[in-house]
Amino acid sequence: MNILVIDDEENMRHMLSVMLRKEGYQTASAPSAGNALKALEKDGFDFILCDIKMPGMDGLQFLKGLKKAGVTSTVIMMSAYGTVDMALECVKLGAYDYISKPFKSDEIILTIKKAEEREKLRRENSRLKADWARDYETIYTKDALMAEVLSLVKRVADYDTTVLITGETGTGKELIARAIHRMGRRKDGPFVPINCGAIPGTLLESELFGHVKGAFTDAVRTKNGLFHEAGGGTLFLDEAGELPVELQVKLLRALEDGEVRRVGDTKAEKVDCRVVAATVRNLEEEIKRGNFREDLYYRLNVISIRVPPLRERTGDIEGLIYLFLEKYSKKYSKPIKGIEEDAMKSLFRYRWPGNVRELENIMERAVILEDSDMVMASNLPIFEEKRTHGLAFDTISIKKAGEALEKELIKKALEMTKGNKTRAAQLLEISHRALLYKIKGYEL
């Protein structure tokens, strides 16, 4: 913690600075409020100790100057001429506390410790609120399949073992990786993501492990890699299935030894980060093709988490629709209250090849285009389904044939349960509400 001491008496500045440094604080001092404001333009301070009675600008004027400049440091005022009214005025102007001179050394230290603890709590509360808000917007589920995924996330979060997250594009693999990080003991460390498929193999090694000055033409200085940047936290390797084979050996060594060697360096150094990887590829098939090392696969796949596609978690579709509807209505200041029944039916019949990401994009588009207070089917970019009856499909479209099959399965479930929709939903492994929408959509 950095503390700025402001007092026109040199002995007081010196005494306070020595006392605070003994307690482990870094200090700077200023002989006047004017000098202090200039110092604050260059450097930030966690705490400020300021005398009230000073020549020129006094402490109260200084507090007003801080507020005008937008300085958020915690301020503790000091004075030998204090009154209750003076203390109240200081607090009113933004000071955290007020101390009367003369004071004992333990009094000033105790006041700073209390202010420090309050600041830590404030920051922690802000972080928790941000995390809850982020969770609310990203990992929404009422579906049993996703509930199992989140249960597994909680169980493995505190351990440093590697995790391999699999699933189709748009299912939210990075969100699961972030949840693992936030729920674990490394939550206060950095979360560092990298898309292994977006960086050429020649540059990816330097990005991951760093390089020394002169290692290659553009290496004008020594640079840390992402394994260093993620120290104390989590390194997320998105699209790990795209890693070049020659780089997979070095990644395996880093995972097994906890050491990395910068490009151009002769010695390795220890790193401390957890690795979570994700891929849309079937790595077992990639191993058979010679595109992925089997030993690296088993090293990454200590814990395996499969994120189900949206068509398997239909119990979440309605909730996600309203979640994104609320999000983008606020973002674009559109007074949209809901979604019409035909539009909802259309969304439930769709197979969602792009998963949650596609649903979010569709709802954002619908909100932008909608002029009424309800999202209409006409503003959904989903193709009109061609109705097919029975299993003798008159289409080669997987999506349309899948809908026909889904309709037949629903009919079969209703027949088996003699029309009991609750039991039929259980047999179909979808929510009761999703079944009702599908029954309406298929006109059963």
Beta strands, then each sheet from edge to edge (+ up, - down):
strand 1: 2-6
strand 2: 26-30
strand 3: 47-51
strand 4: 74-79
strand 5: 97-100
strand 6: 163-166
strand 7: 191-195
strand 8: 210-211
strand 9: 223-224
strand 10: 234-238
strand 11: 259-260
strand 12: 269-270
strand 13: 274-279
strand 14: 303-306
strand 15: 338-339
strand 16: 374-375
sheet 1: 2+ 1+ 3+ 4+ 5+
sheet 2: 7+ 10+ 13+ 6+ 14+
sheet 3: 8+ 9-
sheet 4: 11+ 12-
sheet 5: 15+ 16+
end
